[in-house]
Amino acid sequence: MKQFINPSKTQWQALQARPTASYEDVMPVVDAVFSAVQTEGDKAIRLYSTQFDGYCPEYIEVPKSEWETAADELTPELKGAIDHAYQNIYRFHKAQITPHVKVDIQNGVRCWQEKRPIEKVGLYIPGGTAPLFSSVLMLAIPAQIAGCKEVVLCTPPDKSGTIAAPIRYAAALCGVTRLFQVGGIQAIAALTYGTETIPNVYKILGPGNQYVTAAKQKATQFGVAIDMPAGPSELLVVADDTANPAYVAADLLSQAEHGVDSQVILVSTFSKLLVSVQQEIDIQLDVLPRKDIAKAALVNSKAILFDDEADAMRFINGYGPEHYIICMKNEDTFVKDIQNAGSVFIGNYTPESAGDYASGTNHTLPTNGYAKQYSGVNLDSFFKAITFQKISSKGIKDLGPVIEEMAAAEGLQAHKNAVSIRLKDVT
């Protein structure tokens, strides 16, 4: 990791930059795939699956018979772990259900709000170098609780042309309705337009690389909502002399192994920690099966020393990390003052991996600084809020003149007339 000591504020923007390609670099590919899928449907899906994933599936939709065998393909230990994580994630997201809001605004005027599930949602699960069945739990559980009627899941197959058993098991456990073995830009395009096999949806949720993120943003041009821009993973750890260097190194490596375009940042107010954490990284990295991926990610990662805690906090909010670990003596301040973060992990015994898998919080989070304006996936991601109102004759008599005055001032006579015609009958 490159080290920076008390960088000036003029350096902060460069230090906060992510190692991703520019939007302009990836959009020509995205545009081409979208155009092909829109006009050629499944044929384009097969073409790009071969080109990008190295495999063209015999069938695009995974039959339910292959879901049903998934449990038998798991070890009892892994099945038990998935079931345990399911219970924790379900419990936390179930608690996010909110009551209807109902208010008598004034005599005869009642307004209320109710939430309705989004009927058709598409869940995207990255494939790449690891079968992310944990993401199935994170996306499909809140969809299940919300009561979405159609929950469509797309994920690329492995090189042997199969979907990993843990993904199939999690999909069945969480109430996914249809499963398709297709990934990348072509999956997002299919969920946007629909093909002969894959239905279009109203909202697409899930993480992915920079191409998937750009594809999701393009989908919004065609009337499809998305959860957020959720690209390559990232982690920022803020730590002082109360932190355990081995723990900090392990946390940094846990995110670095996601992909070569991942980024990890260490911010510290204790100079010796930068040295001890780097030593631990060197020790732990050497025995990791995915050390080449982690090593490549570390090229774009940084260790930054600030003498002033206030500067450290300002830098962190400017970065807006997806994952934010606090190992500080003064942890309360770093919790209270964080404005921009996807998910926060507090103390030496709270690894980011807990949120990735089984503590209960959702791990589908905004990256690339989007934590400044987006929330991570939660139960409300699968709902729409609809407002209602009912006005009695007494209510329109009292409120009508206010509406008439405002409509007239805006020059909207028909708006005023819609009230006036009623007022004649109630006065």
C-alpha positions as CSV (number, residue, x, y, z in Angstrom):
1,M,0.0,0.0,0.0
2,K,1.3,3.5,-0.9
3,Q,1.7,5.7,2.2
4,F,0.8,9.4,2.5
5,I,1.7,11.5,5.5
6,N,-0.6,14.4,6.4
7,P,-1.6,15.1,2.7
8,S,-2.6,18.6,2.0
9,K,-6.3,19.2,1.2
10,T,-5.3,19.9,-2.5
11,Q,-4.2,16.2,-2.6
12,W,-7.4,14.8,-1.2
13,Q,-9.4,14.6,-4.4
14,A,-6.7,12.5,-6.1
15,L,-6.4,10.3,-3.0
16,Q,-10.2,9.7,-3.0
17,A,-10.4,8.7,-6.6
18,R,-11.4,5.1,-7.5
19,P,-9.4,2.8,-9.8
20,T,-12.3,2.4,-12.3
21,A,-12.5,3.1,-16.0
22,S,-14.3,6.3,-17.0
23,Y,-18.0,6.1,-18.0
24,E,-17.0,7.1,-21.5
25,D,-14.6,4.1,-21.8
26,V,-17.3,1.5,-20.9
27,M,-20.4,2.9,-22.6
28,P,-19.6,1.9,-26.2
29,V,-19.6,-1.7,-25.2
30,V,-22.8,-1.3,-23.1
31,D,-24.5,0.5,-25.9
32,A,-23.6,-2.3,-28.4
33,V,-24.9,-5.1,-26.1
34,F,-28.1,-3.3,-25.3
35,S,-28.8,-2.7,-29.0
36,A,-28.2,-6.3,-29.9
37,V,-30.3,-7.7,-27.0
38,Q,-33.2,-5.3,-27.9
39,T,-33.3,-6.5,-31.5
40,E,-32.1,-10.1,-31.3
41,G,-33.1,-11.2,-27.9
42,D,-31.9,-14.7,-26.8
43,K,-29.6,-14.9,-29.8
44,A,-27.6,-11.9,-28.6
45,I,-27.7,-13.4,-25.0
46,R,-26.0,-16.5,-26.3
47,L,-23.5,-14.6,-28.4
48,Y,-22.3,-12.3,-25.6
49,S,-22.3,-15.1,-23.0
50,T,-19.8,-16.9,-25.2
51,Q,-17.8,-13.8,-25.8
52,F,-17.7,-12.4,-22.2
53,D,-18.1,-15.5,-20.0
54,G,-16.5,-18.1,-22.2
55,Y,-19.6,-20.3,-22.2
56,C,-22.9,-20.5,-24.1
57,P,-25.5,-22.3,-21.9
58,E,-27.6,-25.0,-23.5
59,Y,-30.6,-23.5,-21.8
60,I,-30.9,-20.0,-20.5
61,E,-33.4,-20.7,-17.7
62,V,-32.4,-23.1,-15.0
63,P,-35.3,-25.6,-14.5
64,K,-36.8,-26.0,-11.1
65,S,-35.6,-29.7,-11.0
66,E,-32.0,-28.3,-10.6
67,W,-33.0,-26.1,-7.7
68,E,-34.5,-29.0,-5.9
69,T,-31.3,-31.0,-5.9
70,A,-29.2,-28.1,-4.6
71,A,-29.6,-28.9,-0.9
72,D,-28.3,-32.4,-1.4
73,E,-25.2,-31.0,-3.0
74,L,-24.2,-29.0,0.0
75,T,-22.3,-30.2,3.1
76,P,-24.4,-30.1,6.3
77,E,-22.1,-27.4,7.6
78,L,-22.6,-25.1,4.6
79,K,-26.3,-25.6,4.5
80,G,-26.5,-24.9,8.2
81,A,-24.5,-21.7,7.8
82,I,-26.7,-20.5,4.9
83,D,-29.8,-21.2,7.0
84,H,-28.4,-19.4,10.0
85,A,-27.5,-16.4,7.9
86,Y,-31.0,-16.5,6.3
87,Q,-32.6,-16.2,9.8
88,N,-30.4,-13.2,10.8
89,I,-30.9,-11.3,7.6
90,Y,-34.6,-12.0,7.6
91,R,-35.0,-10.9,11.1
92,F,-33.2,-7.6,10.5
93,H,-35.1,-6.8,7.3
94,K,-38.5,-7.8,8.7
95,A,-37.9,-5.3,11.5
96,Q,-37.8,-2.6,8.8
97,I,-41.5,-2.9,8.1
98,T,-43.1,0.5,9.0
99,P,-46.8,1.2,9.8
100,H,-49.1,3.1,7.6
101,V,-48.9,6.9,8.0
102,K,-52.4,8.4,8.5
103,V,-53.0,12.0,9.4
104,D,-56.2,14.1,9.8
105,I,-54.7,17.2,8.3
106,Q,-57.7,19.4,9.2
107,N,-61.4,18.8,9.7
108,G,-62.7,16.7,6.8
109,V,-59.2,16.2,5.1
110,R,-57.5,12.9,5.7
111,C,-54.2,11.9,4.1
112,W,-52.4,8.6,4.4
113,Q,-49.5,6.6,2.9
114,E,-49.3,2.9,2.3
115,K,-46.5,0.9,0.8
116,R,-47.0,-1.6,-2.0
117,P,-44.4,-4.1,-3.2
118,I,-42.8,-3.6,-6.6
119,E,-44.4,-6.4,-8.7
120,K,-41.5,-7.4,-10.9
121,V,-37.9,-7.2,-9.7
122,G,-34.7,-8.4,-11.3
123,L,-31.8,-9.5,-9.1
124,Y,-28.3,-9.5,-10.5
125,I,-25.7,-11.8,-8.8
126,P,-22.1,-11.4,-10.1
127,G,-20.2,-14.5,-11.2
128,G,-16.6,-13.8,-12.0
129,T,-14.1,-15.5,-9.7
130,A,-16.5,-16.5,-6.9
131,P,-20.1,-17.8,-6.6
132,L,-21.7,-15.0,-4.5
133,F,-24.6,-16.9,-3.0
134,S,-24.5,-14.5,0.0
135,S,-25.8,-11.8,-2.4
136,V,-28.8,-14.0,-3.2
137,L,-29.7,-13.8,0.5
138,M,-29.2,-10.1,0.6
139,L,-31.4,-9.3,-2.3
140,A,-34.0,-12.0,-2.3
141,I,-34.9,-12.0,1.4
142,P,-36.2,-8.4,1.4
143,A,-38.0,-9.1,-1.9
144,Q,-39.6,-12.1,-0.2
145,I,-40.6,-10.1,2.9
146,A,-42.0,-7.2,0.7
147,G,-44.1,-9.7,-1.2
148,C,-42.9,-9.0,-4.8
149,K,-44.8,-11.2,-7.2
150,E,-42.0,-11.9,-9.7
151,V,-38.4,-12.2,-8.4
152,V,-36.2,-12.9,-11.4
153,L,-32.5,-13.8,-10.7
154,C,-29.7,-13.6,-13.3
155,T,-26.2,-14.9,-12.7
156,P,-23.5,-16.3,-15.0
157,P,-22.7,-20.0,-15.0
158,D,-19.3,-21.3,-14.3
159,K,-17.0,-22.7,-17.0
160,S,-18.7,-26.1,-16.7
161,G,-22.0,-24.5,-17.5
162,T,-23.7,-24.8,-14.2
163,I,-24.9,-22.5,-11.4
164,A,-23.2,-23.3,-8.1
165,A,-25.3,-25.3,-5.7
166,P,-25.2,-22.7,-2.9
167,I,-26.7,-20.1,-5.3
168,R,-29.5,-22.5,-6.4
169,Y,-30.2,-23.4,-2.8
170,A,-30.3,-19.8,-1.7
171,A,-32.6,-18.9,-4.6
172,A,-35.1,-21.6,-3.6
173,L,-34.9,-20.8,0.1
174,C,-35.6,-17.1,-0.5
175,G,-38.6,-17.5,-2.9
176,V,-36.9,-16.5,-6.2
177,T,-39.5,-17.3,-8.9
178,R,-37.2,-17.7,-12.0
179,L,-33.5,-18.3,-12.3
180,F,-31.4,-17.6,-15.5
181,Q,-27.8,-18.5,-16.2
182,V,-26.8,-15.3,-17.8
183,G,-24.6,-12.5,-16.6
184,G,-22.9,-9.2,-17.4
185,I,-24.3,-6.4,-19.5
186,Q,-26.4,-8.8,-21.5
187,A,-28.3,-9.9,-18.3
188,I,-29.1,-6.2,-17.4
189,A,-30.2,-5.6,-21.0
190,A,-32.5,-8.7,-20.9
191,L,-34.1,-7.5,-17.7
192,T,-34.6,-4.1,-19.3
193,Y,-36.2,-5.1,-22.6
194,G,-37.2,-8.7,-22.0
195,T,-36.3,-11.5,-24.5
196,E,-38.1,-14.6,-25.7
197,T,-37.0,-16.3,-22.4
198,I,-36.2,-13.6,-19.9
199,P,-39.0,-11.3,-18.7
200,N,-38.5,-7.5,-18.4
201,V,-38.8,-6.1,-14.8
202,Y,-39.6,-2.8,-13.2
203,K,-36.5,-2.6,-11.0
204,I,-33.0,-4.1,-11.1
205,L,-31.0,-4.6,-8.0
206,G,-27.6,-6.1,-7.2
207,P,-23.8,-5.4,-7.4
208,G,-21.5,-5.9,-10.3
209,N,-18.4,-4.6,-12.1
210,Q,-18.0,-1.3,-13.8
211,Y,-19.7,-2.6,-16.9
212,V,-22.7,-3.9,-15.0
213,T,-22.9,-0.6,-13.1
214,A,-22.9,1.3,-16.4
215,A,-25.5,-1.1,-17.8
216,K,-27.8,-0.5,-14.8
217,Q,-27.5,3.2,-15.3
218,K,-28.4,2.8,-19.0
219,A,-31.5,0.7,-18.0
220,T,-32.9,3.8,-16.3
221,Q,-33.3,5.4,-19.8
222,F,-35.9,2.8,-20.6
223,G,-38.2,3.1,-17.6
224,V,-36.5,0.6,-15.4
225,A,-35.5,1.7,-11.9
226,I,-32.3,0.6,-10.2
227,D,-31.2,0.3,-6.5
228,M,-28.0,2.3,-6.9
229,P,-24.7,2.4,-8.7
230,A,-23.0,-0.6,-7.0
231,G,-19.6,-1.3,-8.6
232,P,-16.3,-2.7,-7.5
233,S,-16.0,-3.3,-3.7
234,E,-14.2,-0.9,-1.4
235,L,-13.3,-0.6,2.3
236,L,-11.9,2.2,4.5
237,V,-10.5,1.4,7.9
238,V,-9.9,4.2,10.4
239,A,-7.6,3.0,13.3
240,D,-5.3,4.2,16.0
241,D,-3.1,2.5,18.6
242,T,-6.1,0.7,20.1
243,A,-6.4,-1.3,16.9
244,N,-5.0,-4.8,16.4
245,P,-2.8,-4.6,13.3
246,A,-3.5,-8.3,12.3
247,Y,-7.2,-7.6,12.4
248,V,-6.9,-4.5,10.3
249,A,-4.7,-6.3,7.7
250,A,-7.2,-9.1,7.5
251,D,-10.0,-6.7,6.9
252,L,-8.2,-4.9,4.2
253,L,-7.3,-8.2,2.5
254,S,-10.9,-9.4,2.8
255,Q,-12.0,-6.7,0.4
256,A,-8.9,-6.7,-1.8
257,E,-9.5,-10.3,-2.7
258,H,-12.9,-9.4,-4.3
259,G,-11.3,-8.2,-7.6
260,V,-8.4,-6.4,-9.1
261,D,-10.5,-3.2,-9.3
262,S,-11.4,-3.3,-5.6
263,Q,-9.9,-0.6,-3.4
264,V,-8.9,-0.5,0.3
265,I,-7.9,2.5,2.3
266,L,-6.3,2.7,5.8
267,V,-6.6,6.0,7.6
268,S,-4.7,6.3,10.9
269,T,-3.7,8.8,13.5
270,F,-0.9,6.6,14.8
271,S,2.2,6.4,12.5
272,K,3.5,3.1,13.8
273,L,0.2,1.4,12.8
274,L,0.9,2.0,9.1
275,V,4.1,0.0,9.4
276,S,2.7,-2.8,11.5
277,V,-0.4,-3.3,9.3
278,Q,1.8,-3.4,6.2
279,Q,3.9,-6.1,7.8
280,E,0.8,-8.1,8.6
281,I,-0.5,-7.7,5.1
282,D,2.8,-9.2,3.7
283,I,2.4,-12.2,6.1
284,Q,-1.2,-12.9,5.5
285,L,-1.2,-12.2,1.7
286,D,1.3,-14.8,1.0
287,V,-1.0,-17.7,2.1
288,L,-4.2,-16.5,0.4
289,P,-5.5,-18.6,-2.5
290,R,-6.5,-15.4,-4.2
291,K,-3.3,-13.5,-3.4
292,D,-2.7,-12.5,-7.1
293,I,-6.1,-10.7,-7.1
294,A,-5.5,-9.1,-3.7
295,K,-2.0,-8.1,-4.7
296,A,-3.3,-6.3,-7.8
297,A,-6.0,-4.5,-5.8
298,L,-3.4,-3.3,-3.3
299,V,-1.6,-1.5,-6.1
300,N,-4.5,1.0,-6.0
301,S,-4.8,1.1,-2.3
302,K,-3.5,3.6,0.2
303,A,-2.4,4.1,3.8
304,I,-2.9,7.7,5.0
305,L,-1.7,9.3,8.2
306,F,-3.4,12.3,9.7
307,D,-2.2,14.0,12.9
308,D,-5.6,15.7,13.3
309,E,-8.7,13.5,13.9
310,A,-10.9,16.3,12.4
311,D,-9.0,16.1,9.1
312,A,-9.3,12.4,9.1
313,M,-13.0,12.6,9.6
314,R,-13.4,15.2,6.8
315,F,-11.3,13.0,4.5
316,I,-13.5,10.0,5.2
317,N,-16.7,11.8,4.5
318,G,-15.2,13.1,1.3
319,Y,-14.3,9.6,0.3
320,G,-17.8,8.2,1.2
321,P,-16.7,4.5,1.7
322,E,-18.9,1.6,0.8
323,H,-17.7,-0.2,4.0
324,Y,-16.3,1.8,6.9
325,I,-14.5,0.1,9.9
326,I,-13.9,2.1,13.1
327,C,-11.1,0.9,15.4
328,M,-10.5,4.1,17.4
329,K,-10.3,5.0,21.1
330,N,-12.6,7.9,20.3
331,E,-15.0,5.7,18.3
332,D,-18.1,7.6,19.4
333,T,-17.0,10.7,17.5
334,F,-16.2,8.7,14.3
335,V,-19.6,7.1,14.5
336,K,-21.5,10.3,15.3
337,D,-19.7,12.4,12.6
338,I,-19.9,10.0,9.7
339,Q,-22.2,11.4,7.0
340,N,-21.3,9.3,4.0
341,A,-20.9,5.5,4.3
342,G,-22.7,2.5,3.0
343,S,-22.4,0.4,6.2
344,V,-20.4,0.9,9.4
345,F,-18.5,-1.7,11.5
346,I,-17.5,-0.6,15.0
347,G,-14.7,-2.0,17.2
348,N,-12.0,-4.6,17.0
349,Y,-14.4,-7.6,16.9
350,T,-16.6,-6.4,14.1
351,P,-15.1,-7.6,10.8
352,E,-16.6,-6.4,7.6
353,S,-17.1,-10.0,6.7
354,A,-19.8,-10.2,9.3
355,G,-21.9,-7.8,7.3
356,D,-21.0,-9.6,4.1
357,Y,-22.5,-12.8,5.3
358,A,-24.5,-13.2,8.4
359,S,-24.8,-10.4,11.0
360,G,-28.1,-9.3,9.4
361,T,-27.4,-6.0,7.6
362,N,-27.4,-5.9,3.8
363,H,-24.1,-6.0,1.9
364,T,-25.5,-4.5,-1.4
365,L,-24.1,-1.0,-0.9
366,P,-23.2,2.2,-2.9
367,T,-19.6,2.4,-4.1
368,N,-17.5,4.9,-5.9
369,G,-18.5,7.7,-3.6
370,Y,-22.3,7.2,-4.2
371,A,-22.7,6.8,-0.4
372,K,-23.0,10.6,-0.4
373,Q,-26.5,10.3,-2.0
374,Y,-27.6,6.6,-2.0
375,S,-28.6,4.1,0.7
376,G,-27.7,0.5,0.6
377,V,-30.4,-2.1,-0.3
378,N,-33.0,-2.4,2.4
379,L,-36.6,-3.4,2.7
380,D,-37.9,-0.1,1.3
381,S,-35.9,-0.9,-1.9
382,F,-38.6,-3.3,-2.8
383,F,-41.6,-1.1,-2.0
384,K,-43.3,2.0,-3.5
385,A,-45.0,4.5,-1.3
386,I,-48.5,5.5,-2.5
387,T,-50.3,8.4,-0.9
388,F,-54.0,8.6,-0.5
389,Q,-56.4,11.3,0.5
390,K,-60.1,11.7,1.2
391,I,-61.9,15.0,1.6
392,S,-65.5,15.4,2.9
393,S,-67.9,18.1,1.9
394,K,-66.9,20.0,5.1
395,G,-63.3,19.5,4.2
396,I,-63.6,20.9,0.6
397,K,-65.6,23.8,1.9
398,D,-62.8,24.8,4.3
399,L,-59.9,24.0,2.1
400,G,-61.4,24.9,-1.3
401,P,-60.8,28.7,-1.2
402,V,-57.1,28.0,-0.5
403,I,-56.8,25.8,-3.5
404,E,-58.7,28.3,-5.7
405,E,-56.4,31.2,-4.7
406,M,-53.3,29.2,-5.4
407,A,-54.5,27.8,-8.8
408,A,-55.6,31.3,-9.9
409,A,-52.2,32.7,-9.0
410,E,-50.5,30.0,-11.2
411,G,-52.9,30.8,-14.0
412,L,-54.4,27.3,-14.0
413,Q,-58.1,28.0,-14.4
414,A,-59.2,24.4,-14.9
415,H,-57.5,23.5,-11.5
416,K,-59.5,26.3,-9.9
417,N,-62.7,25.2,-11.6
418,A,-62.4,21.6,-10.3
419,V,-62.8,23.1,-6.8
420,S,-65.2,25.8,-7.6
421,I,-67.8,23.5,-9.2
422,R,-67.8,21.5,-5.9
423,L,-68.0,24.5,-3.7
424,K,-71.3,25.6,-5.4
425,D,-72.8,22.3,-4.1
426,V,-71.6,22.5,-0.6
427,T,-72.2,26.2,0.3
